[in-house]
Amino acid sequence: MIAEKVKATVFGNIAQGLYSAYVSSANISNRSAYLVTRKNVYEFTDCVVIAVAEFEGLNGEKLIVSQPGEVFYEPELKQVLSRLSNVRVKSLRCLYEKSCGGIIFYKTKQNTKILLVKNNNGRYWSFPKGHIEDGETEQETAVREIKEETGLDVTLVRGFREISEYCPFGKIRKRVVFFLARILPGARLYRQRKDPGGRN
């Protein structure tokens, strides 16, 4: 259902940038949804399903749609949906995901080392990164995620910001912003993590 193109009929303004609507497509028949937008809104408009939400105390899932070309990441969507009275978001699956991380290097007189981490299932190596959280800048997310995943305190190098965009699975569209991060001399480069089962 995520990424599906729908026709929306707007019938109410809830708050700034948030509307009640009914949506329909070849697979969806007149289903209640929330329209999130930064654009002008008309009674009838084309939209894309950008998220599926569950709300505390309510049964079932609610579609979140936006107009074509608009990109909303989870923190911003949660902020907009917080304008709803008497309901709170329980879970949110989004079309657009954003993570930030760092390409970490450690320079000595002999060479330069680059740090990679292995994901939990042990299949892939990558640079440390993670989802941006509400109220964080990209740089703050990168520094926090590096600390959480490696235990290292780093300094970001000015003037470096690279973006990688891909679809990790299904129709989800992921954007990762990487910064160049310097480890200060004397830092411990390797650490072992114990898993919940007590193995190193």
Residue frames as qw, qx, qy, qz and C-alpha x, y, z in Angstrom:
[[0.000, 0.884, 0.468, 0.000, 0.00, 0.00, 0.00],
 [0.309, -0.750, 0.134, 0.569, 2.93, 2.35, 0.67],
 [0.185, -0.312, 0.533, 0.764, 3.91, 4.30, -2.49],
 [0.272, 0.498, 0.795, 0.215, 0.50, 3.66, -4.08],
 [0.037, -0.068, -0.189, -0.979, -0.95, 6.52, -6.12],
 [0.018, 0.550, 0.806, -0.220, -4.42, 7.53, -4.99],
 [0.064, -0.553, -0.304, -0.773, -7.12, 10.10, -5.67],
 [0.228, -0.281, -0.652, 0.666, -7.97, 12.11, -2.55],
 [0.191, -0.718, -0.415, -0.525, -11.15, 13.94, -1.65],
 [0.255, 0.069, -0.500, 0.825, -10.37, 16.49, 1.05],
 [0.342, -0.663, -0.562, -0.356, -13.20, 17.22, 3.48],
 [0.497, -0.853, -0.160, -0.014, -11.67, 18.90, 6.52],
 [0.362, 0.643, -0.410, 0.536, -8.76, 20.99, 7.76],
 [0.764, -0.474, -0.396, 0.184, -7.46, 19.63, 11.09],
 [0.448, -0.759, 0.087, 0.464, -4.42, 21.84, 11.59],
 [0.230, 0.826, -0.368, -0.360, -1.77, 23.61, 9.55],
 [0.243, 0.499, -0.795, -0.245, -0.63, 21.18, 6.85],
 [0.091, 0.026, 0.984, -0.149, -2.95, 18.38, 8.06],
 [0.551, 0.069, -0.172, -0.814, -6.29, 17.45, 6.47],
 [0.604, 0.100, 0.753, -0.240, -8.92, 14.72, 6.63],
 [0.413, 0.406, -0.511, -0.635, -9.54, 12.97, 3.34],
 [0.872, 0.117, 0.448, -0.157, -10.96, 9.91, 1.65],
 [0.050, 0.577, -0.677, -0.454, -8.71, 8.15, -0.84],
 [0.878, 0.271, 0.337, -0.204, -9.37, 5.71, -3.67],
 [0.079, 0.555, -0.717, -0.415, -7.36, 3.77, -6.21],
 [0.669, 0.145, -0.633, -0.361, -7.62, 0.50, -8.11],
 [0.535, -0.040, -0.804, 0.255, -6.88, -1.30, -4.81],
 [0.103, -0.227, -0.581, 0.775, -8.39, 1.12, -2.28],
 [0.120, -0.582, -0.637, -0.491, -12.06, 2.06, -2.09],
 [0.273, -0.748, -0.131, -0.591, -13.01, 5.34, -0.41],
 [0.737, -0.307, -0.460, 0.388, -10.78, 4.85, 2.64],
 [0.283, -0.958, -0.046, -0.026, -10.29, 7.44, 5.38],
 [0.754, 0.144, -0.109, 0.632, -6.81, 9.01, 5.44],
 [0.247, -0.855, -0.049, 0.454, -4.82, 11.99, 6.63],
 [0.610, 0.663, 0.097, 0.424, -3.35, 14.31, 4.02],
 [0.505, -0.672, 0.054, 0.539, -0.06, 15.97, 5.00],
 [0.573, 0.596, 0.284, 0.485, 1.14, 18.74, 2.73],
 [0.328, -0.454, -0.035, 0.828, 3.13, 21.96, 2.40],
 [0.084, 0.152, 0.544, 0.821, 1.23, 22.93, -0.75],
 [0.474, 0.043, 0.065, -0.877, -2.14, 24.52, -1.45],
 [0.224, 0.132, 0.961, -0.091, -4.95, 22.00, -1.07],
 [0.459, 0.028, -0.339, -0.820, -7.95, 21.53, -3.32],
 [0.780, -0.092, 0.309, -0.536, -11.05, 19.42, -2.75],
 [0.971, 0.189, 0.143, 0.015, -9.86, 16.79, -5.23],
 [0.061, 0.841, -0.530, -0.088, -6.16, 16.06, -5.58],
 [0.871, 0.236, -0.421, 0.086, -3.71, 13.36, -6.64],
 [0.453, -0.737, 0.448, -0.226, -1.69, 11.89, -3.78],
 [0.629, 0.291, -0.712, 0.114, 0.79, 9.15, -2.84],
 [0.813, -0.561, -0.137, -0.082, 0.58, 6.95, 0.25],
 [0.311, 0.691, -0.505, 0.413, 3.70, 7.99, 2.20],
 [0.029, -0.283, 0.810, -0.512, 3.03, 6.19, 5.49],
 [0.644, -0.386, -0.591, -0.295, 0.81, 3.76, 7.35],
 [0.066, -0.412, 0.537, -0.733, 0.11, 4.67, 10.98],
 [0.532, -0.454, -0.714, 0.010, -1.35, 2.97, 14.02],
 [0.159, -0.578, 0.196, -0.776, -2.73, 5.11, 16.82],
 [0.088, 0.010, -0.851, 0.517, -3.00, 4.26, 20.50],
 [0.336, 0.288, 0.609, -0.659, -6.54, 3.24, 21.46],
 [0.627, 0.474, -0.091, -0.612, -7.71, 2.94, 17.86],
 [0.779, 0.045, 0.619, 0.090, -8.12, -0.26, 15.85],
 [0.712, 0.585, 0.323, 0.214, -6.62, -0.68, 12.42],
 [0.513, -0.167, 0.212, 0.815, -4.19, 1.30, 10.33],
 [0.239, 0.885, 0.228, -0.328, -4.62, 4.78, 8.92],
 [0.681, 0.390, 0.251, 0.567, -3.14, 5.86, 5.61],
 [0.178, -0.781, 0.023, 0.598, -1.06, 9.03, 5.45],
 [0.634, 0.527, 0.397, 0.404, -0.88, 10.63, 2.02],
 [0.160, -0.669, 0.084, 0.721, 0.84, 13.65, 0.50],
 [0.589, 0.762, 0.037, -0.267, 0.83, 15.34, -2.85],
 [0.893, 0.282, 0.067, 0.343, 3.29, 14.11, -5.53],
 [0.463, 0.633, -0.200, 0.587, 6.84, 15.38, -5.13],
 [0.384, -0.754, 0.271, -0.459, 6.57, 16.03, -1.39],
 [0.671, 0.115, -0.673, 0.287, 8.97, 14.17, 0.89],
 [0.524, -0.676, 0.208, -0.475, 8.27, 13.73, 4.60],
 [0.458, 0.233, -0.808, 0.287, 10.60, 11.79, 6.89],
 [0.536, -0.432, -0.720, 0.088, 9.39, 10.14, 10.10],
 [0.290, -0.307, -0.440, 0.792, 10.30, 12.93, 12.59],
 [0.160, 0.038, -0.141, -0.976, 8.45, 15.56, 10.57],
 [0.482, -0.287, -0.677, -0.477, 5.45, 13.29, 10.04],
 [0.466, -0.408, -0.703, 0.349, 5.23, 12.59, 13.77],
 [0.127, -0.216, -0.228, 0.941, 5.39, 16.30, 14.46],
 [0.333, -0.092, -0.370, -0.862, 2.53, 17.02, 12.05],
 [0.565, -0.319, -0.720, -0.247, 0.44, 14.12, 13.39],
 [0.323, -0.240, -0.637, 0.657, 0.97, 15.36, 16.96],
 [0.194, -0.035, -0.013, -0.980, -1.46, 18.16, 16.03],
 [0.528, -0.323, -0.680, -0.393, -4.27, 15.60, 16.18],
 [0.391, -0.443, 0.411, -0.694, -6.27, 15.98, 19.38],
 [0.783, -0.235, 0.374, -0.438, -6.82, 13.00, 21.71],
 [0.984, 0.165, 0.044, 0.049, -4.77, 10.47, 19.70],
 [0.249, -0.766, 0.550, 0.219, -1.09, 9.53, 19.72],
 [0.683, 0.491, -0.509, -0.185, 0.96, 7.71, 17.12],
 [0.864, -0.354, 0.351, -0.062, 1.76, 4.14, 18.18],
 [0.640, -0.150, 0.575, 0.488, 3.71, 3.09, 15.09],
 [0.410, 0.808, -0.058, -0.419, 4.58, 4.57, 11.74],
 [0.704, 0.024, 0.549, 0.449, 5.88, 2.85, 8.60],
 [0.169, 0.819, -0.053, -0.546, 7.15, 5.43, 6.12],
 [0.787, 0.590, 0.119, 0.137, 7.89, 5.50, 2.41],
 [0.395, 0.756, -0.297, 0.430, 10.84, 7.84, 2.98],
 [0.794, -0.537, -0.110, 0.263, 13.57, 7.04, 5.50],
 [0.299, 0.841, -0.279, 0.354, 16.51, 9.21, 6.42],
 [0.842, -0.431, -0.079, 0.316, 19.68, 8.23, 8.26],
 [0.180, 0.912, -0.320, 0.183, 22.89, 10.07, 9.03],
 [0.918, -0.309, 0.067, 0.241, 26.32, 8.70, 9.80],
 [0.081, -0.905, 0.369, 0.196, 30.01, 9.07, 9.37],
 [0.850, 0.383, -0.245, 0.266, 33.01, 7.96, 7.39],
 [0.555, -0.812, 0.176, 0.034, 35.41, 7.75, 10.31],
 [0.754, 0.475, -0.299, 0.343, 39.14, 8.01, 9.82],
 [0.648, -0.725, 0.136, 0.190, 42.15, 7.86, 12.11],
 [0.596, 0.733, -0.229, 0.234, 45.39, 9.29, 10.81],
 [0.731, -0.573, 0.183, 0.322, 48.86, 8.35, 12.05],
 [0.047, -0.745, 0.492, 0.448, 52.32, 9.08, 10.68],
 [0.320, -0.159, 0.886, 0.296, 52.33, 5.68, 8.95],
 [0.034, -0.278, -0.823, -0.495, 48.82, 5.45, 7.49],
 [0.439, -0.074, 0.112, -0.888, 45.14, 6.32, 7.62],
 [0.023, 0.172, 0.982, -0.077, 42.56, 3.84, 8.92],
 [0.467, -0.175, -0.261, -0.827, 38.86, 3.83, 8.04],
 [0.277, -0.022, 0.832, -0.479, 36.33, 2.36, 10.48],
 [0.528, -0.108, -0.591, -0.601, 33.57, -0.01, 9.33],
 [0.466, -0.131, 0.676, -0.556, 30.89, -1.71, 11.44],
 [0.186, -0.077, -0.929, -0.310, 29.04, -4.96, 10.82],
 [0.550, -0.294, -0.109, -0.774, 25.27, -5.01, 11.09],
 [0.611, -0.320, 0.538, -0.485, 23.44, -7.13, 13.70],
 [0.952, 0.148, 0.180, -0.200, 22.76, -10.10, 11.44],
 [0.575, -0.487, 0.551, 0.358, 26.43, -10.18, 10.46],
 [0.724, 0.464, 0.465, 0.210, 25.88, -10.00, 6.71],
 [0.430, 0.778, 0.132, 0.439, 27.07, -6.51, 5.74],
 [0.507, -0.330, -0.147, 0.783, 29.82, -4.06, 6.60],
 [0.162, 0.817, 0.331, 0.443, 29.08, -0.35, 6.41],
 [0.167, 0.339, -0.307, 0.874, 29.80, 3.02, 7.93],
 [0.106, -0.400, -0.758, 0.505, 28.03, 3.68, 11.25],
 [0.204, -0.199, -0.269, -0.920, 24.70, 5.40, 10.73],
 [0.017, -0.396, -0.869, 0.295, 21.15, 5.55, 12.06],
 [0.015, 0.729, 0.590, 0.348, 17.75, 7.20, 11.78],
 [0.064, 0.321, -0.142, 0.934, 17.42, 10.90, 12.40],
 [0.235, -0.513, -0.767, 0.307, 15.31, 11.69, 15.47],
 [0.042, -0.886, -0.399, -0.233, 12.88, 14.50, 16.19],
 [0.275, -0.958, 0.030, 0.080, 14.64, 17.80, 16.82],
 [0.689, -0.382, 0.371, 0.492, 18.08, 16.64, 15.66],
 [0.343, 0.774, -0.351, -0.399, 20.21, 18.16, 12.95],
 [0.898, 0.351, -0.264, -0.001, 21.91, 15.83, 10.49],
 [0.338, 0.577, -0.606, 0.431, 25.24, 16.44, 12.20],
 [0.472, -0.408, 0.540, -0.565, 23.83, 15.70, 15.67],
 [0.955, 0.057, 0.083, -0.280, 22.37, 12.42, 14.40],
 [0.748, 0.484, -0.420, 0.176, 25.70, 11.41, 12.87],
 [0.068, 0.547, -0.644, 0.530, 27.68, 12.13, 16.05],
 [0.680, -0.262, 0.424, -0.538, 25.09, 10.34, 18.25],
 [0.963, 0.188, -0.048, -0.188, 24.93, 7.27, 16.03],
 [0.566, 0.540, -0.550, 0.292, 28.71, 7.03, 15.81],
 [0.204, -0.472, 0.642, -0.569, 28.92, 7.14, 19.60],
 [0.821, -0.096, 0.299, -0.476, 26.15, 4.53, 20.01],
 [0.944, 0.300, -0.101, -0.090, 27.58, 2.11, 17.46],
 [0.712, 0.431, -0.385, 0.398, 31.31, 2.47, 18.13],
 [0.651, -0.634, -0.251, 0.334, 31.72, 4.13, 21.53],
 [0.547, 0.041, 0.083, 0.832, 33.87, 6.82, 19.90],
 [0.035, 0.872, 0.210, -0.442, 33.69, 10.58, 20.26],
 [0.590, 0.263, 0.413, 0.642, 34.45, 12.23, 16.94],
 [0.038, 0.630, 0.009, -0.775, 34.81, 15.63, 15.34],
 [0.641, 0.613, 0.455, 0.077, 33.09, 16.23, 12.00],
 [0.425, -0.165, 0.337, 0.824, 35.25, 17.67, 9.24],
 [0.302, 0.676, 0.188, -0.645, 33.80, 20.80, 7.67],
 [0.307, 0.569, -0.438, -0.624, 32.90, 20.87, 3.99],
 [0.162, 0.111, -0.948, -0.252, 32.11, 17.16, 3.54],
 [0.578, 0.195, 0.524, -0.594, 28.49, 15.99, 3.13],
 [0.207, 0.169, -0.816, -0.513, 27.68, 13.14, 0.77],
 [0.697, 0.084, 0.309, -0.642, 24.28, 11.59, 0.09],
 [0.042, 0.088, -0.961, -0.259, 23.50, 7.99, -0.81],
 [0.646, 0.126, 0.190, -0.728, 19.99, 7.11, -1.96],
 [0.235, 0.130, -0.931, -0.246, 18.68, 3.60, -2.54],
 [0.773, -0.221, -0.109, -0.585, 15.74, 1.24, -2.02],
 [0.160, -0.420, 0.863, -0.231, 16.80, -1.31, 0.64],
 [0.142, 0.200, 0.969, -0.015, 13.64, -3.39, 0.33],
 [0.217, 0.689, 0.684, -0.102, 10.30, -3.10, -1.38],
 [0.263, 0.784, 0.298, 0.477, 9.34, 0.44, -2.28],
 [0.467, -0.813, -0.111, 0.329, 10.98, 2.14, 0.70],
 [0.510, 0.722, -0.064, 0.463, 13.19, 5.03, -0.39],
 [0.697, -0.592, -0.118, 0.387, 16.20, 5.58, 1.83],
 [0.326, 0.837, -0.177, 0.402, 18.47, 8.60, 2.02],
 [0.778, -0.457, -0.132, 0.410, 21.71, 8.42, 4.00],
 [0.165, 0.940, -0.168, 0.248, 23.75, 11.53, 4.68],
 [0.869, -0.169, -0.153, 0.440, 27.40, 10.86, 5.45],
 [0.064, -0.970, 0.220, -0.085, 29.87, 13.22, 7.08],
 [0.678, 0.366, -0.492, 0.404, 33.62, 12.84, 7.38],
 [0.638, -0.748, 0.020, -0.181, 34.53, 12.23, 11.02],
 [0.423, 0.581, -0.583, 0.379, 37.95, 12.42, 12.62],
 [0.825, -0.479, -0.274, 0.120, 39.03, 10.28, 15.57],
 [0.111, -0.921, 0.332, -0.170, 41.35, 12.18, 17.84],
 [0.519, 0.427, -0.701, 0.240, 44.83, 10.69, 18.45],
 [0.075, -0.257, 0.788, -0.555, 44.99, 8.26, 21.36],
 [0.748, -0.026, 0.113, -0.654, 41.45, 6.94, 20.88],
 [0.450, -0.125, 0.884, -0.019, 40.88, 3.21, 21.23],
 [0.374, 0.264, -0.519, -0.722, 39.91, 1.96, 17.79],
 [0.530, -0.075, -0.802, -0.265, 38.56, -1.47, 18.62],
 [0.403, -0.216, 0.593, -0.663, 36.05, -2.62, 21.19],
 [0.206, -0.137, -0.956, -0.160, 34.12, -5.81, 21.76],
 [0.533, -0.205, 0.055, -0.819, 30.41, -5.80, 22.34],
 [0.162, 0.033, 0.961, -0.221, 28.70, -8.48, 24.34],
 [0.413, -0.236, -0.566, -0.673, 25.47, -9.72, 22.88],
 [0.642, -0.408, 0.128, -0.637, 22.41, -10.43, 25.07],
 [0.960, -0.082, -0.257, -0.075, 23.45, -14.10, 25.25],
 [0.619, -0.722, 0.277, 0.136, 26.73, -13.20, 26.92],
 [0.825, 0.153, 0.273, 0.470, 28.97, -14.04, 23.93],
 [0.230, -0.609, 0.177, 0.738, 31.56, -11.51, 22.73]]
